Amino acid sequence: MKCTIFTGNMLVVQDAFNTWAKGKALTREVIIHTHVTFNPQHFFAEQAAIVVFHPEGEPWERTRKHLVAPVHDHPVPHIKVEEAQVTA
């Protein structure tokens, strides 16, 4: 078994965990523990920790890359360079 920990602001931790867990089978072998702490002086300053115990192996070690814009690894045949117009 191996342990992966995500800590920080609540929304950042949720996004990091969801990105890491995408495409992985969260079965009985995976134990997920979430702990959230609040600061009474600063209501929106909650801190979170997500602790995941999972099996060892290659699919659990990698995180899929997060794309913000579409990336084409090969040219698209139906679009020609002459037809593509770039405007500023």
C-alpha positions as CSV (number, residue, x, y, z in Angstrom):
1,M,0.0,0.0,0.0
2,K,1.1,3.5,-0.7
3,C,-0.2,6.9,0.6
4,T,-0.9,10.1,-1.4
5,I,-1.8,13.3,0.5
6,F,-3.4,16.4,-0.9
7,T,-3.3,19.5,1.4
8,G,-4.2,23.2,1.2
9,N,-7.2,25.3,0.5
10,M,-10.4,23.3,0.1
11,L,-11.1,24.0,-3.5
12,V,-7.5,23.6,-4.6
13,V,-7.3,20.2,-2.8
14,Q,-10.6,19.0,-4.4
15,D,-9.3,19.9,-7.9
16,A,-6.0,18.3,-7.3
17,F,-7.6,15.1,-6.0
18,N,-10.1,15.0,-8.9
19,T,-7.4,15.4,-11.4
20,W,-5.3,12.7,-9.8
21,A,-8.3,10.3,-9.5
22,K,-9.6,10.7,-13.0
23,G,-9.5,7.4,-14.9
24,K,-8.6,5.4,-11.8
25,A,-10.8,2.7,-10.3
26,L,-11.6,3.7,-6.7
27,T,-12.4,0.2,-5.5
28,R,-12.3,-1.5,-2.0
29,E,-8.5,-1.4,-2.0
30,V,-8.5,2.4,-1.9
31,I,-9.1,4.1,1.4
32,I,-9.9,7.9,1.2
33,H,-9.9,10.0,4.4
34,T,-10.9,13.7,4.2
35,H,-10.3,16.1,7.0
36,V,-11.4,19.8,7.0
37,T,-10.5,22.5,9.5
38,F,-12.1,25.9,9.9
39,N,-10.7,29.0,11.4
40,P,-13.4,30.9,13.4
41,Q,-11.7,34.3,12.7
42,H,-11.5,33.8,8.9
43,F,-14.6,31.9,7.7
44,F,-13.3,31.4,4.1
45,A,-9.8,30.2,5.2
46,E,-10.7,26.5,5.5
47,Q,-7.9,24.0,5.1
48,A,-8.4,20.5,3.8
49,A,-6.4,17.3,3.7
50,I,-7.3,14.3,1.6
51,V,-5.3,11.2,2.4
52,V,-5.5,8.3,0.0
53,F,-4.2,4.8,0.7
54,H,-3.9,2.9,-2.6
55,P,-2.1,-0.1,-4.1
56,E,1.3,0.4,-5.6
57,G,1.8,0.3,-9.3
58,E,2.2,2.5,-12.4
59,P,-1.5,3.6,-12.9
60,W,-1.6,5.0,-9.3
61,E,1.7,6.9,-9.6
62,R,0.8,9.1,-12.6
63,T,-1.5,11.9,-13.0
64,R,-3.1,12.7,-16.3
65,K,-2.0,16.0,-17.8
66,H,-4.5,18.8,-17.4
67,L,-5.1,20.5,-20.8
68,V,-6.5,24.0,-20.8
69,A,-6.7,24.3,-24.6
70,P,-7.1,21.6,-27.2
71,V,-3.8,20.2,-28.4
72,H,-3.6,18.4,-31.8
73,D,-0.8,15.8,-32.0
74,H,-1.3,15.3,-35.7
75,P,-2.7,17.6,-38.4
76,V,-6.4,17.7,-39.1
77,P,-6.9,16.7,-42.7
78,H,-10.1,18.8,-43.4
79,I,-8.5,22.2,-42.6
80,K,-6.0,23.7,-45.0
81,V,-3.5,26.4,-44.1
82,E,-5.0,28.7,-46.8
83,E,-8.4,28.4,-45.2
84,A,-7.3,29.2,-41.6
85,Q,-7.5,32.9,-41.1
86,V,-5.9,34.5,-38.0
87,T,-7.3,37.8,-36.9
88,A,-5.8,40.1,-34.3
